[in-house]
Amino acid sequence: MTTMDVSPTTNGFHVIHPLDDVAEKKCSSDGLGQIAMTPSVRLSLKILRGYLIFMSLMLIYHVLDLAGALSHVKF
């Protein structure tokens, strides 16, 4: 968050760039453990994983087809 400093001797704001600002304390996730998932969430994640694997295989096939590596294979 950008810090703005107003002093009575100036007419306006003194803006500090976020990279030059004081670093804020970050949250720690140590000791939180796993999140409990409902069966519908687990199913949705498995469907998403299957979809991503299928799309990756389609992409690999398309790249190999464009490269001419599959020219001798007949489907």
Buried (B, 14 or more C-beta within 10 A) or exposed (E): EEEEEEEEEEEEEEEEEEEEEEEEEEEEEEEEEEEEEEEEEEEEEEEEEEEEEEEEEEEEEEEEEEEEEEEEEEE
